[in-house]
Amino acid sequence: MVLMVKFDELDLKILNQILEDHSMKYKELAKELNVPETTVYERLRKFKSNNIIQGTTPKLNLQELGYGVTAFILIEIKSGQQLIPLAQELTKHKNITNVYETSGTLNDILVMGKFKEVKQIGELINKLHEDERVDKAFSLIAYTTLKEELNPFPLEKSDF
């Protein structure tokens, strides 16, 4: 993928600052970076219009909300079956947070989910085994989370 937006040092500072505290207002961010508020506004508008920033969702502590079980499910599709329709269905499942099309010897789809109980994972696996498109489904349950970040930052000039 070719990056169409050119980044300068101020862009990196703005992005890193909002990664650290996404609730920061334009005025606060401008003050922190010692630039006019309009500059911050225009840069953020540019990031949004170029799909660099997608939404402003708060980061929830799912563990504290009772979703303390993280599971990874590897799914192998039967020969001749379409992978994408099943993967798209999985994106709509309440507990599934990530869905990936993968390559390798044992799987075609990798999903990650957050669950309240291990029993819920078993129910999903059983449902997958009943699906005529699925050849195999395996689950891996994480017993400790050492790091879980969607954005492995801070950004650096060398990233671009």
C-alpha positions as CSV (number, residue, x, y, z in Angstrom):
1,M,0.0,0.0,0.0
2,V,1.3,3.4,-1.0
3,L,0.9,6.1,1.6
4,M,-0.7,9.1,-0.1
5,V,-0.5,11.5,2.8
6,K,2.9,13.2,3.5
7,F,3.7,13.4,7.2
8,D,5.9,16.0,8.9
9,E,7.1,16.2,12.5
10,L,4.0,18.1,13.6
11,D,1.8,15.4,12.1
12,L,3.6,12.7,14.1
13,K,3.4,14.7,17.3
14,I,-0.4,15.2,16.8
15,L,-1.0,11.5,16.0
16,N,1.2,10.3,19.0
17,Q,-0.5,12.8,21.3
18,I,-4.0,11.6,20.4
19,L,-2.9,8.0,20.6
20,E,-1.9,8.7,24.2
21,D,-5.1,10.7,25.0
22,H,-7.8,10.5,22.4
23,S,-10.1,12.6,24.4
24,M,-7.9,15.7,24.2
25,K,-9.7,18.7,22.7
26,Y,-8.3,20.8,19.8
27,K,-7.5,23.7,22.2
28,E,-5.6,21.4,24.6
29,L,-3.7,19.7,21.9
30,A,-2.7,23.0,20.3
31,K,-1.5,24.3,23.6
32,E,0.5,21.1,24.3
33,L,2.2,21.3,20.9
34,N,2.5,25.1,20.9
35,V,0.7,25.6,17.6
36,P,-2.6,27.4,16.6
37,E,-5.8,25.5,17.2
38,T,-6.7,25.9,13.5
39,T,-3.5,24.0,12.6
40,V,-4.5,21.1,14.8
41,Y,-8.1,21.2,13.4
42,E,-6.9,21.1,9.8
43,R,-4.3,18.4,10.4
44,L,-6.9,16.2,12.1
45,R,-9.4,16.9,9.3
46,K,-6.8,15.8,6.8
47,F,-6.1,12.6,8.8
48,K,-9.9,11.8,8.9
49,S,-10.5,12.5,5.3
50,N,-7.6,10.3,4.3
51,N,-8.8,7.5,6.5
52,I,-5.7,7.7,8.8
53,I,-7.9,8.3,11.8
54,Q,-11.0,6.1,11.9
55,G,-13.5,7.2,14.6
56,T,-12.9,8.2,18.1
57,T,-13.9,5.2,20.1
58,P,-12.9,5.0,23.8
59,K,-10.7,2.1,24.9
60,L,-12.7,-0.1,27.2
61,N,-11.2,-2.3,29.9
62,L,-13.2,-5.4,28.9
63,Q,-11.7,-7.4,31.8
64,E,-13.4,-5.0,34.2
65,L,-16.6,-5.3,32.3
66,G,-16.6,-9.1,32.8
67,Y,-15.1,-10.1,29.5
68,G,-12.0,-11.7,31.0
69,V,-11.5,-14.7,28.6
70,T,-9.6,-14.0,25.4
71,A,-9.8,-16.7,22.8
72,F,-8.3,-17.3,19.4
73,I,-10.2,-19.6,17.0
74,L,-8.6,-21.1,14.0
75,I,-11.0,-22.2,11.3
76,E,-10.3,-24.4,8.3
77,I,-12.8,-24.2,5.5
78,K,-13.8,-27.3,3.5
79,S,-12.4,-27.6,0.0
80,G,-14.6,-25.8,-2.5
81,Q,-16.2,-23.6,0.1
82,Q,-16.0,-19.8,0.0
83,L,-14.1,-18.3,2.9
84,I,-15.2,-14.7,2.8
85,P,-19.0,-15.2,3.5
86,L,-18.2,-17.1,6.7
87,A,-15.5,-14.5,7.7
88,Q,-18.1,-11.7,7.2
89,E,-20.6,-13.5,9.3
90,L,-18.1,-13.9,12.1
91,T,-17.5,-10.1,12.0
92,K,-21.1,-9.7,13.2
93,H,-20.7,-12.0,16.2
94,K,-21.0,-10.0,19.4
95,N,-17.9,-11.5,21.1
96,I,-15.6,-11.5,18.1
97,T,-13.2,-8.5,18.0
98,N,-10.9,-9.4,15.1
99,V,-11.3,-11.5,12.0
100,Y,-8.4,-12.4,9.7
101,E,-8.0,-14.4,6.5
102,T,-4.8,-16.3,6.9
103,S,-2.4,-18.6,5.1
104,G,-0.9,-21.7,6.5
105,T,-1.3,-25.4,6.8
106,L,-4.0,-25.6,9.5
107,N,-6.4,-22.7,9.0
108,D,-8.1,-20.2,6.7
109,I,-9.6,-17.8,9.2
110,L,-8.3,-16.6,12.5
111,V,-10.7,-14.9,14.9
112,M,-10.0,-13.3,18.3
113,G,-12.8,-12.8,20.8
114,K,-13.6,-11.6,24.3
115,F,-15.9,-13.8,26.4
116,K,-17.3,-13.8,29.9
117,E,-17.1,-17.6,30.2
118,V,-15.2,-20.4,28.5
119,K,-18.6,-22.0,28.0
120,Q,-19.4,-19.3,25.4
121,I,-16.3,-20.3,23.4
122,G,-17.4,-23.9,23.4
123,E,-20.8,-22.9,22.1
124,L,-19.2,-20.9,19.3
125,I,-16.9,-23.8,18.4
126,N,-19.9,-26.3,18.4
127,K,-21.8,-23.9,16.1
128,L,-18.8,-23.7,13.8
129,H,-18.5,-27.6,13.7
130,E,-22.2,-27.7,12.7
131,D,-21.6,-25.3,9.8
132,E,-21.3,-27.2,6.5
133,R,-18.6,-24.9,5.2
134,V,-16.2,-25.7,8.2
135,D,-13.8,-28.6,8.1
136,K,-12.1,-27.9,11.5
137,A,-12.2,-25.3,14.2
138,F,-9.7,-25.1,17.1
139,S,-9.6,-22.7,20.0
140,L,-6.7,-21.3,21.9
141,I,-7.5,-19.6,25.2
142,A,-5.1,-16.9,26.5
143,Y,-4.6,-17.3,30.3
144,T,-2.5,-14.1,30.6
145,T,-2.5,-11.0,28.5
146,L,0.9,-9.4,28.5
147,K,0.2,-6.7,25.8
148,E,-2.9,-5.9,23.9
149,E,-2.8,-2.8,21.7
150,L,-4.3,-2.2,18.3
151,N,-1.7,0.6,17.6
152,P,1.9,-0.4,18.3
153,F,3.1,3.2,18.7
154,P,4.5,5.9,19.0
155,L,5.0,6.7,15.4
156,E,8.4,7.7,14.1
157,K,9.5,9.5,10.9
158,S,11.1,6.3,9.7
159,D,7.6,4.6,9.6
160,F,6.9,6.7,6.5
